[in-house]
């Protein structure tokens, strides 16, 4: 998450999206919920930075400072997501939260790499019905950009079954 903090300091949404993509690939290969959470956070931060009405708001700098502190000092995904939720509630313009959209997007990415719908939703915390609707509205199911090697899938499943 150090790279995410650096991208946030620079206010670079493109770098945050790249970080999110790398993390979701690793998370899907390893079925690693911590990395998936970091991918969701990175993607959500990229979306926040792309919203001009947020970054131009005087309150943004307080939120940015709190987010950077939560990432660098006492890393806690729960604290970071709470800050993002608060920011979204206070300054967001949409009914569906930025975090929910990020979970959905990262779950769709994992699905596009070959994870099942249920595994993708469980990995990221996305709602499975929303994910099914989202995938149905996109061309993800038609794409073959990346898939997880079968050996890595088996290793991930073994780790999952062991707990």
C-alpha positions as CSV (number, residue, x, y, z in Angstrom):
1,X,0.0,0.0,0.0
2,X,3.1,2.3,0.1
3,X,2.7,2.8,-3.7
4,X,-1.0,3.6,-3.2
5,X,-0.1,6.2,-0.6
6,X,2.5,7.7,-3.0
7,X,-0.1,7.9,-5.8
8,X,-2.6,9.4,-3.4
9,X,-0.1,12.1,-2.4
10,X,0.5,12.9,-6.0
11,X,-3.2,12.7,-6.7
12,X,-2.6,10.3,-9.5
13,X,-5.7,8.2,-10.3
14,X,-4.1,6.4,-13.2
15,X,-1.4,5.0,-11.0
16,X,-4.0,3.9,-8.4
17,X,-5.9,2.1,-11.1
18,X,-2.7,0.3,-12.3
19,X,-2.0,-0.7,-8.7
20,X,-5.6,-1.9,-8.3
21,X,-5.2,-4.0,-11.5
22,X,-1.9,-5.6,-10.3
23,X,-3.4,-6.3,-6.9
24,X,-6.6,-7.9,-8.2
25,X,-4.5,-10.2,-10.5
26,X,-2.4,-11.3,-7.5
27,X,-5.5,-11.6,-5.3
28,X,-7.3,-13.8,-7.9
29,X,-4.2,-16.0,-8.5
30,X,-3.7,-16.6,-4.7
31,X,-7.4,-16.2,-3.7
32,X,-6.0,-13.6,-1.2
33,X,-8.8,-11.4,0.4
34,X,-6.2,-9.0,1.9
35,X,-4.8,-8.2,-1.6
36,X,-8.4,-8.0,-3.0
37,X,-9.2,-5.5,-0.2
38,X,-6.2,-3.4,-1.2
39,X,-7.2,-3.6,-4.8
40,X,-10.7,-2.3,-3.9
41,X,-9.3,0.5,-1.8
42,X,-6.8,1.5,-4.6
43,X,-9.6,1.5,-7.2
44,X,-12.0,3.4,-5.0
45,X,-9.3,6.1,-4.3
46,X,-8.7,6.3,-8.1
47,X,-12.4,7.0,-8.6
48,X,-12.4,9.6,-5.9
49,X,-9.4,11.4,-7.4
50,X,-11.2,11.5,-10.7
51,X,-14.1,13.4,-9.3
52,X,-13.4,17.1,-9.7
53,X,-16.1,18.2,-7.3
54,X,-14.3,16.2,-4.6
55,X,-10.7,17.2,-5.1
56,X,-11.7,20.9,-5.5
57,X,-13.6,20.8,-2.2
58,X,-11.9,22.4,0.8
59,X,-12.7,19.3,2.8
60,X,-10.7,17.0,0.5
61,X,-7.4,17.9,2.0
62,X,-8.5,16.7,5.5
63,X,-9.8,13.5,4.0
64,X,-6.6,13.0,2.0
65,X,-4.4,13.5,5.1
66,X,-6.5,11.1,7.1
67,X,-6.3,8.5,4.3
68,X,-2.5,8.8,4.0
69,X,-2.1,8.5,7.7
70,X,-4.4,5.4,7.8
71,X,-2.3,3.8,5.0
72,X,1.2,4.8,6.2
73,X,1.0,4.9,10.0
74,X,-1.5,2.4,11.3
75,X,-2.5,0.4,8.3
76,X,-6.0,-0.8,8.7
77,X,-8.2,-1.6,5.7
78,X,-11.3,-1.1,8.0
79,X,-10.2,2.4,8.9
80,X,-9.4,3.3,5.3
81,X,-12.8,2.0,4.1
82,X,-14.5,3.9,6.9
83,X,-12.8,7.2,5.8
84,X,-13.7,6.5,2.2
85,X,-17.4,5.8,3.2
86,X,-17.5,9.0,5.2
87,X,-16.1,11.0,2.4
88,X,-18.5,9.4,-0.1
89,X,-21.4,10.0,2.2
90,X,-20.5,13.7,2.7
91,X,-19.4,14.6,-0.8
92,X,-20.6,11.9,-3.2
93,X,-23.3,12.4,-5.7
94,X,-24.5,8.8,-6.3
95,X,-26.7,6.4,-4.4
96,X,-24.3,3.4,-4.8
97,X,-21.1,4.1,-2.9
98,X,-17.7,4.4,-4.4
99,X,-16.6,1.3,-2.4
100,X,-19.5,-0.8,-3.7
101,X,-18.6,0.2,-7.2
102,X,-15.0,-0.6,-6.6
103,X,-15.9,-4.0,-5.2
104,X,-18.0,-4.7,-8.2
105,X,-15.3,-3.6,-10.7
106,X,-12.6,-5.7,-9.0
107,X,-14.9,-8.7,-8.7
108,X,-15.6,-8.4,-12.5
109,X,-11.9,-8.3,-13.1
110,X,-11.4,-11.4,-11.1
111,X,-14.3,-13.1,-12.9
112,X,-12.7,-12.1,-16.2
113,X,-9.5,-13.9,-15.1
114,X,-11.4,-17.1,-14.7
115,X,-12.7,-17.1,-11.1
116,X,-16.3,-18.2,-10.7
117,X,-19.0,-15.6,-10.1
118,X,-19.3,-16.7,-6.4
119,X,-15.5,-16.8,-5.9
120,X,-15.1,-13.4,-7.4
121,X,-17.9,-11.9,-5.3
122,X,-16.6,-13.6,-2.1
123,X,-13.0,-12.4,-2.8
124,X,-13.9,-8.7,-3.0
125,X,-17.1,-8.5,-0.9
126,X,-19.2,-7.6,-3.9
127,X,-22.9,-8.5,-4.0
128,X,-23.2,-11.6,-6.2
129,X,-26.5,-10.5,-7.8
130,X,-25.1,-7.0,-8.6
131,X,-22.0,-8.7,-10.0
132,X,-24.1,-10.9,-12.3
133,X,-26.0,-7.9,-13.5
134,X,-22.8,-5.9,-14.1
135,X,-21.1,-8.7,-16.0
136,X,-24.2,-9.2,-18.1
137,X,-24.1,-5.5,-19.0
138,X,-20.4,-5.6,-20.0
139,X,-18.3,-7.6,-22.5
140,X,-16.1,-9.2,-19.7
141,X,-17.5,-12.6,-20.5
142,X,-16.4,-12.2,-24.1
143,X,-12.8,-11.2,-23.3
144,X,-9.8,-13.5,-22.9
145,X,-7.2,-10.9,-21.8
146,X,-5.9,-12.8,-18.9
147,X,-6.6,-16.1,-17.2
148,X,-5.1,-17.8,-14.2
149,X,-2.8,-20.7,-14.7
150,X,-4.5,-24.0,-13.6
151,X,-1.6,-24.8,-11.2
152,X,-2.1,-21.5,-9.5
153,X,-5.9,-22.1,-9.3
154,X,-5.3,-25.5,-7.7
155,X,-2.8,-24.0,-5.2
156,X,-5.3,-21.3,-4.3
157,X,-8.1,-23.7,-3.8
158,X,-5.9,-25.9,-1.6
159,X,-5.1,-22.9,0.6
160,X,-8.7,-22.0,0.7
161,X,-9.8,-25.5,1.9
162,X,-7.0,-25.5,4.5
163,X,-8.3,-22.3,5.9
